[in-house]
Amino acid sequence: MSELEESFYALNWNNSISVAVITLISYEYMLQFEKEVTYVWQRQWSVMTYLYLAVRYFGIFLAIFGACWGGLFYIPEAVSYGMFLLMQWSYSVYYCLAEVVLIWRLYAIYNQSKLLLYVLLGLFLPIIAIYIAMDIFLWSRPSAISVQEITITPDIKYCTTVFHIGPMPAIYASIPVICFDIFLVILAIIVLGKHLRERKELRMKPNAYVIMIVRYHVIYFVLNLASQIIMAMLWDDLPTVAMNLVLLFNDTSPFIIVPRLIMSIWDTHANDNCVNVSTTFEDCVCWTSPPRLEQHEMDSRV
């Protein structure tokens, strides 16, 4: 395959993946829009509401922006590098927002423990510093990465990234982030184990919300682990097909799964036989109260 044919082949893959990204994100938004109106715009707002709106609409912006960059629409080389930096820094902001969602859910299932919240936020500050340092070292230096304009014909041009260092710095930077996610998963499993023991002693069924939140922590851990691996893989010399499939996953899955996990908990809560279903999820006694109090609340309304 000649250099011209290879460039045209890469551009076709880029545009096909871009269309797939826009289609998936748009379809997901239409599927969730009715629930969003019901559980966000027509309900009392809470901290999780603001987090949901951030990950939903910031995620849509990032997905569309990432899909358009490179080849779907021609972007001059003079501004392409700056737009690429904006995209990469925005990805880091999005992952930090997703981590805050996990921290807030742990705060909720630990009976709104202020101590736990402060500890987790304190540990999260170094993670933010790592993201900033990684974005400066990996993405913001011309010696590490640059943008090159490929001319196929006088009427067909596209921009692509050129990596100048290997994947090891990205791998090293991802290790603390993964360790922090492991710590969050361990905390979620600990509270689940305690909850299951209490319910077993009382011969009661486990609370569906606690199980759901812990399951979602595990799902997000797997998702973030995959995303960190993918970010490191991007620095390796991958074949065109593999690179575009990796980008398809990285440009869709976080922006679909994170808002959907929040929405699914609200949806379950709204359809539950809970006496306080009109309250915000974090303040609902049907899942934050001890088992005896929860049962008393339910029995008093029967």
Disulfide bonds with the S-S distance in Angstrom:
Cys274-Cys286 2.00
